[in-house]
Amino acid sequence: MAEDTKNFTAEEREAMQAAAKEAKAKRSRAKKSPEEQRAAGEADLKEAIAKLPDANDRKLATSLHELVMEVAPDLMPRTYYGMPGWGKDGKVLCFFQPASKFKVRYGTFGFEPIANLDDGTMWPTSYALLELTPANRKLLAERIRLAVS
């Protein structure tokens, strides 16, 4: 094993491998119809959720997928470093980083720079999440709507 791989945790190496696999899948799907790409992305996302070792992470990821598809049905389901993600124009717009992915105490729902969240000179781009309460759901729905606007 190369010397520099000692600088990465097993989780980080796994995420890098997942990203490489996603890039390969993206290239192989490029000539498929948007419907076929959506179906493949949806299957990848659901497989990633099913593989999560923690039941709460699976519940959160499933609920977030339902929320994103309800609020922004045009976003493309996909994976992002092996985690559930949703894209626009071929790029990830938002994603869910499960707590179990990096062995931390909370999951994170985050937005990438293409998200239209700009508000002055500072704005939140991620949210720690233990459960998707009605209040959390409402806040995230508003952020998702803004992000895709």
Backbone torsions as a table, in degrees:
resi	resn	phi	psi	omega
1	MET	NA	140.3	-177.9
2	ALA	-63.9	151.3	-177.4
3	GLU	-58.4	-41.9	-175.2
4	ASP	-71.4	-15.2	178.4
5	THR	-70.6	-17.8	176.5
6	LYS	-68.7	-17.8	-179.9
7	ASN	-82.1	-9.8	-179.0
8	PHE	-110.0	143.6	175.7
9	THR	-75.2	166.1	177.1
10	ALA	-59.4	-38.1	179.6
11	GLU	-65.3	-39.9	178.7
12	GLU	-66.8	-41.9	177.6
13	ARG	-63.2	-40.7	178.2
14	GLU	-62.0	-41.5	179.1
15	ALA	-64.5	-39.7	178.8
16	MET	-65.8	-39.8	177.7
17	GLN	-64.9	-40.4	178.4
18	ALA	-63.0	-41.4	179.4
19	ALA	-62.9	-40.0	178.2
20	ALA	-64.5	-42.1	178.4
21	LYS	-63.5	-40.3	178.7
22	GLU	-65.5	-40.1	178.9
23	ALA	-63.8	-40.7	178.0
24	LYS	-64.6	-43.3	179.1
25	ALA	-64.1	-39.2	179.2
26	LYS	-61.4	-43.7	178.8
27	ARG	-64.1	-41.6	-177.7
28	SER	-71.9	-22.4	-179.3
29	ARG	-93.6	-5.3	-172.7
30	ALA	-56.6	-32.9	-177.4
31	LYS	-92.2	0.6	179.9
32	LYS	-82.5	162.4	179.3
33	SER	-68.4	157.9	177.0
34	PRO	-56.5	-35.3	179.8
35	GLU	-66.5	-41.4	178.2
36	GLU	-68.2	-37.5	177.6
37	GLN	-64.8	-42.2	178.7
38	ARG	-62.6	-45.7	-179.5
39	ALA	-61.8	-42.1	179.4
40	ALA	-66.7	-42.2	178.1
41	GLY	-64.1	-41.2	177.9
42	GLU	-62.0	-42.6	179.0
43	ALA	-64.1	-42.8	178.5
44	ASP	-61.8	-45.3	-179.0
45	LEU	-62.0	-47.0	-179.1
46	LYS	-65.6	-35.2	176.4
47	GLU	-65.6	-41.8	178.8
48	ALA	-62.6	-40.9	178.0
49	ILE	-64.2	-45.5	-178.2
50	ALA	-61.8	-30.0	-178.3
51	LYS	-80.9	-10.1	-178.6
52	LEU	-63.3	131.7	-175.8
53	PRO	-75.1	-17.7	-175.3
54	ASP	-105.2	128.8	-178.1
55	ALA	-61.7	-38.2	179.6
56	ASN	-67.0	-38.6	175.9
57	ASP	-61.7	-42.4	178.5
58	ARG	-62.7	-42.9	179.5
59	LYS	-63.5	-46.7	178.6
60	LEU	-61.6	-46.8	-178.3
61	ALA	-61.8	-42.3	178.6
62	THR	-64.1	-45.7	179.5
63	SER	-64.1	-39.4	178.2
64	LEU	-67.0	-38.6	177.2
65	HIS	-61.5	-44.7	178.2
66	GLU	-61.1	-42.7	179.6
67	LEU	-63.3	-48.6	-179.0
68	VAL	-60.6	-44.4	-179.0
69	MET	-67.8	-29.9	176.6
70	GLU	-72.3	-44.9	-174.9
71	VAL	-81.0	-38.4	-175.5
72	ALA	-136.8	71.7	-175.1
73	PRO	-63.2	-16.0	178.8
74	ASP	-80.1	-13.5	177.2
75	LEU	-67.6	144.8	-176.8
76	MET	-92.1	118.2	174.8
77	PRO	-63.7	143.6	-178.7
78	ARG	-167.0	-176.9	170.3
79	THR	-113.5	159.4	-176.7
80	TYR	-140.6	104.9	-173.1
81	TYR	55.5	35.7	178.9
82	GLY	82.9	3.2	-179.0
83	MET	-108.2	159.2	176.5
84	PRO	-61.4	135.7	179.2
85	GLY	-148.5	165.9	-179.6
86	TRP	-139.1	132.4	-172.3
87	GLY	-120.5	166.3	177.7
88	LYS	-143.0	132.0	178.1
89	ASP	54.4	38.6	176.7
90	GLY	80.1	1.1	-178.9
91	LYS	-121.1	152.1	177.4
92	VAL	-71.4	131.1	176.8
93	LEU	-101.0	-45.3	179.6
94	CYS	-145.1	161.6	-174.9
95	PHE	-156.0	163.2	173.9
96	PHE	-118.4	122.4	175.4
97	GLN	-102.3	105.2	-178.1
98	PRO	-64.5	147.5	177.9
99	ALA	-57.5	-38.6	-177.0
100	SER	-68.9	-19.4	-177.3
101	LYS	-61.0	-43.7	-179.2
102	PHE	-121.7	19.0	175.4
103	LYS	55.1	52.4	177.1
104	VAL	-116.0	173.8	-172.0
105	ARG	-86.2	-8.7	179.0
106	TYR	-145.3	151.9	173.1
107	GLY	-82.1	166.0	-179.1
108	THR	-132.9	129.4	170.5
109	PHE	-101.9	119.4	-174.0
110	GLY	-129.1	165.7	179.7
111	PHE	-122.6	143.3	176.6
112	GLU	-91.7	168.0	-175.7
113	PRO	-57.2	-21.8	178.8
114	ILE	-72.4	-12.9	179.5
115	ALA	-67.0	135.7	-177.6
116	ASN	-85.8	68.2	-176.2
117	LEU	-106.9	-2.6	-173.7
118	ASP	-50.7	129.8	178.6
119	ASP	-147.4	91.9	-177.4
120	GLY	73.7	-134.9	-177.8
121	THR	-106.8	3.7	179.0
122	MET	-157.9	137.7	177.6
123	TRP	-156.1	154.8	179.6
124	PRO	-74.4	142.3	177.0
125	THR	-120.8	-4.0	175.4
126	SER	-152.5	157.8	-176.1
127	TYR	-134.5	125.5	173.1
128	ALA	-70.2	140.7	-171.8
129	LEU	-143.5	120.5	174.8
130	LEU	-99.7	-34.0	174.9
131	GLU	-155.7	159.9	-178.2
132	LEU	-100.2	82.4	178.4
133	THR	-74.6	166.8	175.9
134	PRO	-56.1	-39.4	178.9
135	ALA	-66.7	-42.7	177.8
136	ASN	-63.7	-41.5	179.7
137	ARG	-60.0	-44.8	-179.9
138	LYS	-63.1	-46.1	-179.9
139	LEU	-62.3	-47.0	-178.9
140	LEU	-66.5	-35.4	176.9
141	ALA	-60.9	-42.7	178.2
142	GLU	-63.5	-41.1	-179.7
143	ARG	-67.6	-38.9	179.0
144	ILE	-65.4	-45.3	177.9
145	ARG	-57.2	-45.6	179.5
146	LEU	-64.1	-42.2	-177.4
147	ALA	-60.1	-36.3	-177.8
148	VAL	-89.9	-8.1	-176.5
149	SER	-71.2	NA	NA
